[in-house]
């Protein structure tokens, strides 16, 4: 699969769960047998010596994280019963790095590391330092894996996203909440003129931004006023802004329909309508194939490195701005037509509407 994707110009980033092992259930999906209650995972192998709770590093009486105001408990205890690895041990670090290097040898481009706030920064930094360069026949020589770290930091806790920015990109969950507020009517688009650092977010070169993800679209980790595919107009406005504005590395969601937050995805492959979008009856949403989002990815790539200039707004929910001299975008979040004469910063000429072509 990885080779096929690379041949098509699609890069694969692995969702790597390396903070912990499973809480229960055996055998595993690949047939491996383990005993989570005894901290015994022979396929790796890990034994009780390789986990924080049996090594008396967890201060909570239950062995689970219960107090998010205690950084030691968050990083040394079990998350929801999931068995917290002692990643300070050289043996554990080596096993994790070997797993990730095996994936690199298959041709993956990088990793989204799960539950990073539950790991000490120095431990994760050590593991990343052990990773091999990417496969040179795919990416060229000397290329390093792209690292995205999931850190849910919405303020009010001792662990912050800024502790991890020296290792790689970090998820900016406040972005999801605030863009949701803006398009769902709890704020106004006009206030987005300095969206990013001006709102107390991390520096743009460190941030990984997104409208929603698999958790917060279900009101799980980092949930709040999150806009999802179920509010399609507002979702398109939010995605258009994210891909048009210059803040962070942007990640586009691709979902399946759900009415129950625990429901699994469709068992069948998606099929497509005449526009190339996933047919709604297939059960797949495929936001990445929506015309507006697909075209805005091209806009973003074209305008890479161009500053946001010539901001305009009507004092409400109609906004416009340019990206240097490469692109111009106007967004109408009001319920009435947008009728204004606006300086675009573009060279004279006739342009197509890239959003809807």
N, C-alpha and C positions, 0 to 999 in steps of 0.2 A: 504494500500500500504506500509506504513512504517513497519508494523509488518511483512508483507511478505518479504520485503527486509532484515530486521534484521534476520529473520529465515534463509535466504540464505547467510548471512554473508556480506551483502551490507549495508553500512551505508548511511544515508540520511542527507545532510547538506542543510538547507533552505536558499534560497536567500532572505534575509530580507530587505525590503525597509522601513526604519523607520525614515528617515530624513524628509520625506514630504508625502503629500497626493496627489491625482490626480489633474490634471490641468483642466479637463473638461470631459464631457461625463457622462450621467446618463440614466438608472440605471447601476450599476456595474455588473460584470460578475456573481455574486451570487444573483443579484436582488436588491441590496441595492440602495436606492435613496439618492442623495446628491446634493448640490449646491456649486460647487467649487468657483464660483464668489463671493458668500457671505461667504466663508469659513465655510460652514455648512455641517457637516458630522454626521447626527443623529444616525447612527448605532453604532458609537464608544461609546459614542458621543463626537465629537469635535465641538466647536463653534469658532467664530472669536477670542475669548479670548485666544485660544490655539495656535495661529500662530504668527510668528515674524512680518510680514508686518502690520497687523492690530494693533499690539502692539507698532508700531513705532520704532522697533528695526532695520529695514532695512534703509540704508542711500541712496539707489539709487532711483531716481525719478520714475523709471518704476516699482519698486518693484522686479525686476529680477536682478540676478547676471550679471554684465557687465564688472567688473574690477577684474581680477584674481590676481592682485597685491595688493588688499585690502582684508586682511583676514577677517575683520568684514563683509564686503559685501558678501564674499563667504559663510560665515557661518550663516548669518542672513537674506539673501534675497532668493527669489524663484529661483530655478534652472530650467531654460527653462519653466517658468510658473507654475511649480509644487509647491504646497502650502507648504511652509517651516514651519514645526512645531517648536514651542517654547519649545525645549527640556530641557530648564532650569527649567521649571515648574514641580513641584512634581507630579501633576495630569497627565501630559503628560508622564512623565517617568514611572509612575505606569501603565498606559494603555499599553505602549509599552512592559514593562516587563511582564505584564499579558499575552499579545499575545504570546510572546516568550516562556513563561513557559507553556502555553497551548500546544505549539508544542513539548516542551520537554516531557510533559506527554504522548504524542503520541509515543515517542520513537526516536525522531530525535537525531543525534549525535552532532549537532552544527549548526553554522550559518556563511554564507558569508554576511556581512553587506554592503549594497550598499551605495555609495556616502558618505563615511565617512569623506572626507575632508570638507564636508559641515556641519559637526557637530563639536562642541567644544569638545576636548578630555575629559574634566571633565564630560560633560553631558553623553557621551557614557560610560565612566568608571562607572558612577553611575548606569546606566541601567544594565550593565553586572554584577555588584555586587549584583543585585536583582534576578539574574537567579538562579533557582534551580539546584541541581545536576542532572545528567542524571539518567534515570530509572535504578535502581540497578538490576532488574531482567534481563536486557539486557547487561549492561556494568559493573556491579559490583558496590560495594558501594563507595560513595565519589568521583565519577568521574565528572569532570567539562565539560561543553560543549566546543567544539573546536570552536574558534572564528577566522575568517579571515575577515580582513577589507579592503575594496576596497579604496585605496588612490592612485590616479594617480599623481605621483611625478616624473617628468622627468627633474627637475631642473628649476631654474629661477623664482620660485614663493615663496611667504613667508611661505606658508603652506607646511610642509615636512612630509614624511612618518614616520620619527623618532619620531614625537610627539605622535604617537599612539602605539609604539611597546610594551609599558608596559601593554597594554590591551589584545593583542593577536597578531597572525600573521598578516602581512601586505603585500599586493600585491606589488611585485617589477616589475613595468612596464618597467624599463630600461632593464631588462633581456630579455624580448620579442624583444625589438628593437635591442639590440646588438647581440643576437644569430641570428636574422634575417639578420643583416649585414654580419655576418660571413659565413652563408651558402648560401647567395644570391650573394656572390662575391664582396661585398663592403669592406670586411676585410678578414683575413686569419685565419684558425682554429688554427694555431700555437700560436696565441696570447691568446688563451683561457686557458693557463696553470694556471693562477691565477684568473680565472673568478669568480666574486663575489665581496668580499670586496676590492680586488685589483683593481677593476674597479670603485670604488666609490659607490658600492651597499651597502645596509644595512647589518648588521650582519647576518650570515647564520641562526642563531637560531630564527630570527624574520621574515625571508622572506618566502613568498609564491610565487613560480615561475611557469611559464607556457610559452609555445611557442606562443599560441594565446588564445584569449577568444572570447565570443560572440560579443563583441564590436569591438576590434581592428582587428579582421579578416575581418571586414566590413569597416575598416578605420574610425571607430567612436572613442569614447574616448580612448586616449592612442595609437592611430594608428601611423603608420610610416612604416619602412621597415619590415613588419610583414610577415613571411612565413606561409602559410596555406596549407590545404589539396590539394589545386590546384597546388602546386609545390610538388608533392608527394615524389620525391627523396630527395629534400632538407629538407622537413618536417621530413622524417624518420631520416636523419642525425641529425637534431636539437634535435629531441625527444630522440634519442639514447644518445646524449651527456648529455642532461638534466637528464635523468634517470640514466646514468652511473656515472656522476660527483657528488661530495659531496658539494652541496650548496643548502640550503633552503629545504622547503617541496614542493614537485613537484605535480602539478595538470595536469592531462591529459585531453585534449579536446575530446568531442564527438559531431560531427556536423551533419547537413544535407546539401545537395547540395543547392547552391543558385547562381543565376545570377543577382538578384535584391536584394539590401541590406535590403529592407523592406518585402521581401517575407516570408510567413509563412512556417513552416515545413510541411512535408508530413502528410496527414490525416490518412494514413495506417501505421500499424506496420511494422518494418523492417522484411525482410526474408533473409536467410543466404545461402551462398554457401558452397561447400564441405569443405572448410578450416575453417568455422566458422565465416568468415567475413560477413558483411552486403552486400547483393547483390547490385551492383551499380544501377541497374534498379529500386530498391525500393525507391530511392531518399535519403536514409540515407548514411552517410559517415562512422560513427562508427570508428573513428580513434583508439579508445581503443581496438578494435578487430583486428587491423592490426597485423600481426604476429610479426613484428619487435618491435612494441611498447608493445604488450602483453608480450612478452618474456623479454623485458627490465624492466618491472615492477617487474618480478620475480628476475632479476639480482639485482635491487635496494634493494629489500627486503632482499636478501641473503647477500648483502654487507653493510647493515646498520651498522653505527658506525665505518666503516673501512676508514682510511685516503687515500687520493689520493697520490700515490707514483709512482716512476719510469716513470715520464713523458718523452715521446719521441716525436719528430716531425721531419719532413724532411725539415723544413724551409719554408713550404708552407701549404698545406691543408691535409697532412697525419699526424695523431696524434695517440698516444697510451698511456695508463696509466693503473696502477693496482689500485685496491681497497684493500689495505692491502694484505693479502694472500688468500683472498676469491674470487677475480675475476680479470679479465684482459680484456681490451677492446681495439680494434683498429678500427679507423675510416678513411676511404679514401674519402676525398672530392675533390681529383684531378681527372682529366679525364684520367689518366693512372694508370696502375697496381701498387700496393704497394708491394715492394720486399725489405725486410729488416730483419736483425737479431736483435731481441729486447729482452731485459731482462724483464721477466714478473713478477717476484716476487712470482710466484706460485711454489708449490711443484712439483718435477719431476713426469711426468705421461702423459697420453693421455687424452685430454679433448674434449668434444663435443663443437660445435659451437652453443651456446645457442641462438644467435641472429636469426638463420634461421632454427632451428630444428622444 
